[in-house]
Amino acid sequence: MATEIRVPTLGESVTEATVGKWFKKVGDAIAADEPLVELETDKVTVEVPAAGAGTLSEIAVKEGETVNVGALLGSISAGGEAAAPAAKPHAVAQASSPDAASTTKQAAAETAKVAGGGGPIEPRTMPPAPAAAKLIAEHNLAVDHLSGSGKRGQVLKGDVLDAIAKGAPSQPAETPKATPAPAPVAARAPSTADDASREERVRMTKLRQTIARRLKEAQSTAAMLTTFNEVDMGAVMALRAKYKDVFEKKHGVKLGFMGFFTKAVTHALKEIPAVNAEIDGTDIIYKNFAHVGVAVGTDKGLVVPVVRDADQMSIAEIEKEIGRLGLAARDGKLSVADMQGGTFTISNGGVYGSLMSTPILNAPQSGILGMHKIQDRPVVVGGQIVIRPMMYLALSYDHRIVDGKEAVTFLVRVKESLEDPERLVLDL
């Protein structure tokens, strides 16, 4: 008896994934719980394990194709021999339906029209997949001219992308001889023969595509503005140097700067709740909790795992959770739950040497704090010029719901907490 391999539930709001890599070939023996295929979502990479031992008898979806939650990926047959490939859905329908001949004729006619670029395709029984429908609306495509590769002719996201690349006609429907609608993205200028031989074309991962889309959407949607300040890190550095050894011995984790910054942010969010809010239509949703996202760079792109209820944690608890999430991010083992629900984000470009930047909002959040490099600079203290370890802070915020006064006050509160870290311990 064959066991189906299907796309598992990937978490809230995640409806599709891209098949990244098959670890086995048809005919390979499989042990129970052995990873079979890697799925890339717009949040994390997920490995699908085998439900039981057997032989991989079918691979239904190739690498690089997009699938919805619950879709069939392949099957495992019990025993040592590969089972015969599963019958295609339309073949089963032909065997059982009295209208098999007309169904086959209709499918053949549809295929011929797609191949020849003729008029509209016959109406299908399945509406386009949600991701496909979104793309169709965004590019104003004529849905009747799109061919569907999904079950019962359903148009999938990949079908729409292929149609866009081929210059699919937009609404209202155009004749094949009409001038195609302009491509949604400006065509890349061709490289010279000498340059082309030294270029490498690599398909963007699902995660990288999502990063690009979400960052652009944030710029297009929010009224984004950035305000700056600088903080004297001397007090935090002195406190860290004094207690880092005993802290690590007691808590089993190093005392870094992120614990102080996260705690300072949660204090400021309580005073300025608009920075911890989001817009939903004509409503503003204020979050009476602080789930702080911490941006982490990985070899697959930027991910933002979330420290949940950071406002209820001690600095030690925050450092432990950030350490766990950072390790999971680097090992590619973040769960979907680790990535969801953030209300505010901290991005530390200072670890890469950034002196100043304007971070982009992590939509639908209304604020993101950018940390930067600590650098000795001359400053005036008590009328005297002294050298102090200074850091520039940048708060990017959504000006639709956060006023300038609130943004500046928020940043000043973070600065005050860091320059007098005892305030964090005393909850002042």
VENCORZI-V58349 format. One record per residue. N is the residue number from 0. RES is the residue in three letters. PHI is phi in whole degrees, 0 to 359 (* if undefined). Layout:
N RES PHI
N RES PHI
This chain:
0 MET *
1 ALA 275
2 THR 252
3 GLU 282
4 ILE 253
5 ARG 237
6 VAL 293
7 PRO 285
8 THR 296
9 LEU 257
10 GLY 116
11 GLU 302
12 SER 73
13 VAL 262
14 THR 248
15 GLU 214
16 ALA 210
17 THR 249
18 VAL 289
19 GLY 276
20 LYS 202
21 TRP 269
22 PHE 273
23 LYS 231
24 LYS 250
25 VAL 301
26 GLY 101
27 ASP 286
28 ALA 285
29 ILE 228
30 ALA 264
31 ALA 301
32 ASP 69
33 GLU 282
34 PRO 300
35 LEU 254
36 VAL 212
37 GLU 255
38 LEU 248
39 GLU 256
40 THR 252
41 ASP 283
42 LYS 237
43 VAL 217
44 THR 257
45 VAL 237
46 GLU 262
47 VAL 261
48 PRO 273
49 ALA 283
50 ALA 288
51 GLY 197
52 ALA 282
53 GLY 159
54 THR 230
55 LEU 290
56 SER 261
57 GLU 204
58 ILE 245
59 ALA 272
60 VAL 231
61 LYS 278
62 GLU 298
63 GLY 95
64 GLU 274
65 THR 261
66 VAL 229
67 ASN 267
68 VAL 301
69 GLY 91
70 ALA 291
71 LEU 284
72 LEU 262
73 GLY 174
74 SER 210
75 ILE 240
76 SER 260
77 ALA 286
78 GLY 88
79 GLY 262
80 GLU 248
81 ALA 288
82 ALA 280
83 ALA 293
84 PRO 305
85 ALA 296
86 ALA 292
87 LYS 292
88 PRO 305
89 HIS 288
90 ALA 291
91 VAL 298
92 ALA 298
93 GLN 294
94 ALA 286
95 SER 253
96 SER 264
97 PRO 291
98 ASP 262
99 ALA 302
100 ALA 297
101 SER 292
102 THR 297
103 THR 297
104 LYS 297
105 GLN 295
106 ALA 296
107 ALA 295
108 ALA 296
109 GLU 296
110 THR 299
111 ALA 296
112 LYS 293
113 VAL 295
114 ALA 294
115 GLY 269
116 GLY 71
117 GLY 286
118 GLY 297
119 PRO 299
120 ILE 284
121 GLU 302
122 PRO 303
123 ARG 259
124 THR 275
125 MET 250
126 PRO 289
127 PRO 302
128 ALA 298
129 PRO 307
130 ALA 295
131 ALA 292
132 ALA 299
133 LYS 296
134 LEU 295
135 ILE 300
136 ALA 292
137 GLU 297
138 HIS 258
139 ASN 53
140 LEU 273
141 ALA 277
142 VAL 297
143 ASP 291
144 HIS 258
145 LEU 258
146 SER 268
147 GLY 252
148 SER 260
149 GLY 277
150 LYS 298
151 ARG 55
152 GLY 77
153 GLN 295
154 VAL 280
155 LEU 258
156 LYS 301
157 GLY 298
158 ASP 296
159 VAL 292
160 LEU 298
161 ASP 297
162 ALA 294
163 ILE 296
164 ALA 297
165 LYS 269
166 GLY 77
167 ALA 297
168 PRO 291
169 SER 260
170 GLN 280
171 PRO 290
172 ALA 303
173 GLU 252
174 THR 284
175 PRO 301
176 LYS 276
177 ALA 290
178 THR 293
179 PRO 300
180 ALA 296
181 PRO 301
182 ALA 297
183 PRO 293
184 VAL 236
185 ALA 303
186 ALA 295
187 ARG 286
188 ALA 295
189 PRO 295
190 SER 277
191 THR 292
192 ALA 302
193 ASP 292
194 ASP 288
195 ALA 300
196 SER 291
197 ARG 251
198 GLU 265
199 GLU 229
200 ARG 258
201 VAL 233
202 ARG 292
203 MET 295
204 THR 291
205 LYS 303
206 LEU 295
207 ARG 294
208 GLN 299
209 THR 290
210 ILE 302
211 ALA 299
212 ARG 293
213 ARG 291
214 LEU 294
215 LYS 291
216 GLU 297
217 ALA 297
218 GLN 293
219 SER 280
220 THR 265
221 ALA 278
222 ALA 272
223 MET 275
224 LEU 218
225 THR 236
226 THR 240
227 PHE 239
228 ASN 203
229 GLU 226
230 VAL 230
231 ASP 277
232 MET 272
233 GLY 302
234 ALA 293
235 VAL 295
236 MET 295
237 ALA 293
238 LEU 297
239 ARG 294
240 ALA 295
241 LYS 288
242 TYR 244
243 LYS 298
244 ASP 291
245 VAL 291
246 PHE 297
247 GLU 294
248 LYS 295
249 LYS 281
250 HIS 258
251 GLY 72
252 VAL 214
253 LYS 287
254 LEU 270
255 GLY 255
256 PHE 268
257 MET 295
258 GLY 297
259 PHE 294
260 PHE 294
261 THR 297
262 LYS 294
263 ALA 297
264 VAL 294
265 THR 296
266 HIS 295
267 ALA 292
268 LEU 295
269 LYS 295
270 GLU 279
271 ILE 240
272 PRO 295
273 ALA 297
274 VAL 286
275 ASN 250
276 ALA 240
277 GLU 213
278 ILE 265
279 ASP 229
280 GLY 68
281 THR 257
282 ASP 251
283 ILE 248
284 ILE 256
285 TYR 268
286 LYS 263
287 ASN 269
288 PHE 204
289 ALA 232
290 HIS 259
291 VAL 265
292 GLY 277
293 VAL 241
294 ALA 293
295 VAL 231
296 GLY 276
297 THR 233
298 ASP 291
299 LYS 259
300 GLY 129
301 LEU 279
302 VAL 237
303 VAL 231
304 PRO 291
305 VAL 243
306 VAL 272
307 ARG 280
308 ASP 53
309 ALA 297
310 ASP 291
311 GLN 260
312 MET 257
313 SER 277
314 ILE 300
315 ALA 296
316 GLU 296
317 ILE 295
318 GLU 298
319 LYS 296
320 GLU 291
321 ILE 296
322 GLY 297
323 ARG 296
324 LEU 293
325 GLY 296
326 LEU 294
327 ALA 297
328 ALA 296
329 ARG 293
330 ASP 271
331 GLY 69
332 LYS 243
333 LEU 293
334 SER 271
335 VAL 298
336 ALA 298
337 ASP 293
338 MET 255
339 GLN 254
340 GLY 89
341 GLY 298
342 THR 249
343 PHE 203
344 THR 232
345 ILE 242
346 SER 239
347 ASN 254
348 GLY 283
349 GLY 297
350 VAL 294
351 TYR 259
352 GLY 98
353 SER 291
354 LEU 270
355 MET 198
356 SER 203
357 THR 241
358 PRO 297
359 ILE 265
360 LEU 302
361 ASN 263
362 ALA 305
363 PRO 267
364 GLN 295
365 SER 254
366 GLY 207
367 ILE 214
368 LEU 258
369 GLY 258
370 MET 265
371 HIS 222
372 LYS 295
373 ILE 277
374 GLN 221
375 ASP 293
376 ARG 219
377 PRO 285
378 VAL 225
379 VAL 263
380 VAL 231
381 GLY 59
382 GLY 81
383 GLN 243
384 ILE 275
385 VAL 231
386 ILE 264
387 ARG 229
388 PRO 283
389 MET 251
390 MET 226
391 TYR 278
392 LEU 247
393 ALA 229
394 LEU 248
395 SER 268
396 TYR 215
397 ASP 272
398 HIS 291
399 ARG 293
400 ILE 235
401 VAL 248
402 ASP 281
403 GLY 302
404 LYS 299
405 GLU 294
406 ALA 296
407 VAL 295
408 THR 298
409 PHE 302
410 LEU 294
411 VAL 295
412 ARG 295
413 VAL 297
414 LYS 300
415 GLU 298
416 SER 294
417 LEU 285
418 GLU 279
419 ASP 221
420 PRO 298
421 GLU 300
422 ARG 300
423 LEU 292
424 VAL 290
425 LEU 271
426 ASP 57
427 LEU 253
